[in-house]
Amino acid sequence: MKHYRIIVNPVAGHGNGLRSTPIIKQLLTRHNLSFDLVQTEYSGHGIELTQQAVKDGVDVVVAAGGDGTANEVINGLMLCKQPGKPGPVMGVLCAGRGNDFADAIGIPPDLEQDCQALADDQRRVIDIGQVIGGIYPQGHYFGNVVGIGFDTIATIEVKKLPRWGGFVSFFVAVLKTVFLYNKAPLANIEFNGQTITQRSLLISVMNGNRLGGGFYMAPNSKPDDGLFDLCIGEQMSSFQVIRMIPYFMKGTQATQPTIKTGQTTRIVITGLDGPLPAEMDGEIISTEDKRLEVKILPGELEIIYKPRKGQA
């Protein structure tokens, strides 16, 4: 019988992880799943708990929280990988605010459906990204996004806001950032043998398709195609940024002349006149550094998901 280890972040979603714990226990028991549950106590603890789960030989390691919790489980699993040896499968229970990684891989924002998905045990293999630079000069793994510029400042601002829903919080933070972040860094952006040199208000390197619970930076991105989808925005005025918001909410920003898109397996961004503010899956990873390298690792992680209608 498969055994599941549930790694709960009690502070995810401003305490929703803790509030969800008895519901998770009840639902998993109803499905007759063999499980135990542990809680994270500090930043990075989810990585350690995942590594311990691998040592204990559990079959499925489940991140119960938001994007940050999922990111720590991803890193724990990746650090334990051994060539030629299968590791535990990853599961996700949505208890955070944005849950963007969960949405990208096919996990609905509903605990009952998430637990049903664990019981159904349908699996897929997805790509994982690796970023080198900032606070992770040795490299760190991610599931959804590395963002440089505007969304980093919005991520900083969202952490200052009261306990609202994920999209509402990020939307308000975006509106604040419009007036806080006006001068984009001058940077070289190198990918696919070309170099773009420009002031870029935002550079989103997407393995998933959205951030902030409802901003579709890469609406056609797939986490299992071996490619990042890029969204690169030029320097814009505050008025232009406000005008662009509906496009990002619909995922139609590529129709606008200030936006460049593309796909790549590797991208290097170098700041030419100052540091690059950057975030990874909602974690601030750079405020002082000037160079980031991001590369795709195809087919690195097996996860449990819930197929959407019409999806195999």
C-alpha positions as CSV (number, residue, x, y, z in Angstrom):
1,M,0.0,0.0,0.0
2,K,1.4,3.4,-1.0
3,H,2.3,5.8,1.8
4,Y,1.8,9.6,1.5
5,R,3.7,12.1,3.6
6,I,1.8,15.4,3.7
7,I,4.1,18.5,4.3
8,V,1.9,21.3,5.6
9,N,3.0,24.9,5.7
10,P,0.8,26.2,8.6
11,V,1.3,29.8,7.7
12,A,0.5,29.4,3.9
13,G,-2.3,31.6,2.8
14,H,-2.1,33.7,6.1
15,G,-2.8,30.6,8.2
16,N,-5.0,28.7,5.7
17,G,-2.5,25.8,5.8
18,L,-3.1,25.3,9.6
19,R,-6.9,25.8,9.2
20,S,-7.0,23.2,6.4
21,T,-5.1,20.5,8.3
22,P,-8.1,18.8,9.9
23,I,-10.0,18.9,6.6
24,I,-7.0,17.3,4.8
25,K,-6.8,14.5,7.5
26,Q,-10.6,13.9,7.2
27,L,-10.5,13.7,3.4
28,L,-7.5,11.5,3.1
29,T,-9.0,9.1,5.8
30,R,-12.2,9.0,3.8
31,H,-10.2,7.8,0.8
32,N,-8.5,5.1,2.9
33,L,-5.0,6.5,2.1
34,S,-2.1,5.6,4.3
35,F,-0.5,8.9,5.3
36,D,1.3,10.9,8.0
37,L,1.4,14.6,8.3
38,V,4.3,17.0,9.3
39,Q,4.4,20.8,9.5
40,T,7.1,23.2,8.4
41,E,8.5,25.5,11.1
42,Y,10.7,27.9,9.2
43,S,11.8,28.9,5.7
44,G,13.5,26.0,4.0
45,H,12.2,23.4,6.4
46,G,10.1,21.9,3.6
47,I,13.3,21.0,1.8
48,E,14.6,19.2,4.8
49,L,11.3,17.4,5.5
50,T,11.2,16.2,1.9
51,Q,14.7,14.9,2.1
52,Q,13.7,13.0,5.2
53,A,10.6,11.6,3.5
54,V,12.9,10.3,0.7
55,K,15.2,8.6,3.3
56,D,12.1,7.1,4.9
57,G,11.0,5.5,1.6
58,V,7.6,7.2,1.3
59,D,5.9,6.8,-2.1
60,V,4.3,10.2,-2.4
61,V,5.5,13.6,-1.0
62,V,2.6,16.1,-0.9
63,A,3.1,19.9,-0.6
64,A,0.1,21.3,1.3
65,G,0.4,25.1,1.0
66,G,1.1,27.6,-1.7
67,D,3.7,28.1,-4.4
68,G,6.5,28.5,-1.8
69,T,5.7,25.2,-0.1
70,A,5.6,23.4,-3.5
71,N,8.9,25.0,-4.4
72,E,10.5,23.6,-1.2
73,V,9.2,20.1,-1.9
74,I,10.4,20.4,-5.5
75,N,13.9,21.3,-4.3
76,G,13.9,18.5,-1.7
77,L,13.0,15.9,-4.3
78,M,15.5,17.3,-6.9
79,L,18.3,17.3,-4.4
80,C,17.6,13.6,-3.6
81,K,17.5,12.4,-7.2
82,Q,19.8,9.5,-8.1
83,P,20.6,8.6,-11.7
84,G,18.6,5.5,-12.7
85,K,16.6,5.3,-9.5
86,P,13.0,6.4,-9.3
87,G,12.2,8.7,-6.4
88,P,8.9,9.6,-4.7
89,V,6.1,11.1,-6.7
90,M,5.0,14.7,-5.8
91,G,1.4,15.7,-4.9
92,V,-0.1,19.1,-4.2
93,L,-2.9,20.2,-2.0
94,C,-3.9,23.9,-2.5
95,A,-3.8,25.8,0.8
96,G,-2.0,29.0,-0.3
97,R,-3.0,32.3,-1.9
98,G,-2.0,32.1,-5.5
99,N,-1.5,28.4,-6.2
100,D,-0.1,29.2,-9.6
101,F,2.2,26.1,-9.9
102,A,-0.8,23.9,-8.9
103,D,-2.9,25.4,-11.7
104,A,-0.1,24.9,-14.2
105,I,0.2,21.2,-13.6
106,G,-3.5,20.5,-13.3
107,I,-4.4,20.7,-9.6
108,P,-7.7,22.5,-8.9
109,P,-7.9,25.0,-6.0
110,D,-10.2,22.7,-4.1
111,L,-9.0,20.4,-1.3
112,E,-11.7,17.8,-1.9
113,Q,-10.8,17.5,-5.6
114,D,-7.1,17.6,-4.7
115,C,-7.5,14.6,-2.3
116,Q,-9.5,12.8,-4.9
117,A,-6.7,13.3,-7.3
118,L,-4.3,11.7,-4.8
119,A,-6.6,8.7,-4.5
120,D,-7.0,8.4,-8.3
121,D,-3.2,8.5,-8.7
122,Q,-3.1,9.8,-12.3
123,R,0.5,10.9,-13.1
124,R,2.4,13.0,-15.5
125,V,6.0,14.0,-15.9
126,I,6.9,17.7,-15.9
127,D,9.9,19.9,-16.6
128,I,11.7,21.7,-13.8
129,G,13.6,25.0,-14.1
130,Q,16.9,25.9,-12.5
131,V,18.1,29.4,-11.7
132,I,21.7,30.3,-11.0
133,G,22.5,33.7,-9.4
134,G,21.2,36.0,-6.7
135,I,21.0,34.3,-3.3
136,Y,21.4,31.0,-5.1
137,P,24.8,31.1,-6.8
138,Q,25.0,27.3,-6.6
139,G,21.6,27.0,-8.3
140,H,18.0,26.4,-7.1
141,Y,15.0,24.7,-8.7
142,F,11.6,26.1,-9.5
143,G,8.3,24.9,-10.9
144,N,6.5,28.0,-12.2
145,V,8.4,31.2,-12.8
146,V,11.5,33.3,-12.5
147,G,10.4,37.0,-12.8
148,I,12.7,40.0,-13.1
149,G,11.5,43.6,-12.6
150,F,7.9,44.6,-12.1
151,D,6.5,41.3,-10.7
152,T,9.4,41.2,-8.1
153,I,8.4,44.6,-6.7
154,A,4.7,43.5,-6.8
155,T,5.7,40.3,-4.8
156,I,7.4,42.5,-2.2
157,E,4.3,44.7,-2.0
158,V,1.9,41.8,-1.7
159,K,3.6,40.6,1.4
160,K,2.7,43.9,3.1
161,L,-1.0,43.6,2.5
162,P,-3.8,42.2,4.7
163,R,-5.2,38.7,4.4
164,W,-7.1,38.9,1.1
165,G,-7.5,36.4,-1.7
166,G,-4.4,35.6,-3.8
167,F,-5.6,37.4,-6.9
168,V,-7.0,40.4,-5.1
169,S,-3.8,40.9,-3.1
170,F,-1.6,40.7,-6.2
171,F,-3.9,43.0,-8.2
172,V,-3.7,45.7,-5.4
173,A,0.1,45.1,-5.3
174,V,0.3,45.6,-9.0
175,L,-1.5,48.9,-8.8
176,K,0.9,50.1,-6.1
177,T,3.9,48.9,-8.1
178,V,2.7,51.0,-11.1
179,F,3.7,54.1,-9.2
180,L,6.7,52.7,-7.3
181,Y,8.6,51.1,-10.1
182,N,9.1,53.5,-13.0
183,K,12.7,53.0,-14.2
184,A,13.4,49.6,-15.7
185,P,16.9,48.3,-15.6
186,L,19.0,48.2,-18.7
187,A,19.9,44.6,-19.4
188,N,21.3,42.2,-21.9
189,I,18.8,39.3,-22.5
190,E,20.5,36.4,-24.2
191,F,18.6,33.4,-25.6
192,N,18.5,31.3,-28.7
193,G,21.7,32.8,-30.1
194,Q,20.4,36.4,-29.9
195,T,20.9,39.3,-27.5
196,I,18.3,41.9,-26.8
197,T,19.6,45.0,-25.1
198,Q,16.9,47.2,-23.7
199,R,15.3,48.6,-20.5
200,S,12.8,45.9,-19.6
201,L,10.0,46.6,-17.1
202,L,9.5,42.9,-16.7
203,I,11.1,39.6,-17.9
204,S,9.1,36.6,-17.0
205,V,10.6,33.1,-17.6
206,M,7.6,30.8,-17.4
207,N,7.4,27.1,-16.9
208,G,3.8,27.5,-15.9
209,N,1.4,30.0,-17.5
210,R,0.4,32.5,-14.8
211,L,1.4,34.4,-11.7
212,G,-0.4,36.3,-9.0
213,G,-3.5,34.0,-9.2
214,G,-4.7,35.5,-12.5
215,F,-2.1,37.2,-14.6
216,Y,-1.4,35.0,-17.7
217,M,2.1,35.9,-18.5
218,A,2.4,32.9,-20.9
219,P,-1.1,31.6,-21.7
220,N,0.1,28.8,-24.0
221,S,3.0,27.6,-21.8
222,K,3.1,23.8,-21.0
223,P,5.1,22.4,-18.1
224,D,6.0,19.3,-20.1
225,D,7.2,20.6,-23.5
226,G,10.9,21.1,-22.6
227,L,10.7,24.9,-23.1
228,F,10.3,28.1,-21.2
229,D,7.9,30.6,-22.5
230,L,9.1,34.2,-22.3
231,C,7.3,37.5,-21.7
232,I,9.5,40.6,-22.0
233,G,8.0,44.0,-21.5
234,E,9.8,47.2,-22.5
235,Q,10.1,50.4,-20.4
236,M,6.5,51.8,-20.1
237,S,4.9,54.8,-18.4
238,S,2.6,54.3,-15.5
239,F,-0.4,55.0,-17.8
240,Q,0.8,52.4,-20.3
241,V,1.2,49.8,-17.5
242,I,-2.3,50.4,-16.3
243,R,-3.6,50.1,-19.8
244,M,-1.8,46.7,-20.2
245,I,-3.3,45.1,-17.1
246,P,-6.4,43.8,-18.9
247,Y,-4.2,42.3,-21.5
248,F,-2.2,40.3,-18.9
249,M,-5.4,39.2,-17.2
250,K,-6.7,37.8,-20.6
251,G,-3.2,36.6,-21.7
252,T,-3.4,38.7,-24.9
253,Q,-0.4,41.1,-24.1
254,A,1.6,39.6,-27.0
255,T,-0.7,41.7,-29.4
256,Q,0.9,44.9,-28.0
257,P,4.1,46.4,-29.5
258,T,5.8,46.8,-26.1
259,I,5.8,43.0,-25.5
260,K,8.2,40.4,-26.9
261,T,7.6,36.7,-26.5
262,G,9.6,33.6,-27.3
263,Q,10.5,30.1,-26.2
264,T,13.9,28.8,-25.0
265,T,15.7,26.2,-23.0
266,R,18.2,28.7,-21.5
267,I,18.3,32.4,-20.9
268,V,20.9,34.7,-19.3
269,I,20.0,38.2,-18.1
270,T,22.7,40.7,-17.2
271,G,22.1,44.1,-15.7
272,L,24.1,46.8,-17.3
273,D,23.4,49.8,-15.1
274,G,22.3,48.3,-11.8
275,P,21.0,45.2,-10.0
276,L,18.2,42.9,-11.2
277,P,15.3,42.6,-8.8
278,A,14.1,39.0,-9.2
279,E,11.7,36.5,-7.7
280,M,11.3,32.7,-8.1
281,D,7.9,31.1,-7.3
282,G,7.1,34.1,-5.1
283,E,10.5,34.2,-3.3
284,I,12.7,37.2,-3.6
285,I,16.0,35.9,-4.9
286,S,17.9,39.0,-6.0
287,T,17.9,42.7,-5.1
288,E,21.7,43.3,-5.6
289,D,22.9,40.9,-8.2
290,K,23.4,41.7,-11.9
291,R,23.4,38.3,-13.6
292,L,20.9,35.4,-13.6
293,E,21.0,32.2,-15.7
294,V,17.9,30.2,-16.1
295,K,17.7,26.8,-17.8
296,I,15.1,24.0,-18.3
297,L,15.5,20.5,-17.1
298,P,13.1,18.4,-19.2
299,G,11.0,15.6,-17.7
300,E,12.6,15.7,-14.2
301,L,9.6,15.3,-11.9
302,E,6.6,12.9,-11.8
303,I,3.6,14.4,-10.2
304,I,0.0,13.4,-9.4
305,Y,-2.6,15.6,-11.1
306,K,-6.3,15.8,-12.0
307,P,-6.8,15.8,-15.8
308,R,-9.1,18.5,-17.1
309,K,-12.1,17.5,-19.2
310,G,-10.9,16.2,-22.6
311,Q,-7.3,15.8,-21.3
312,A,-5.8,12.3,-21.2
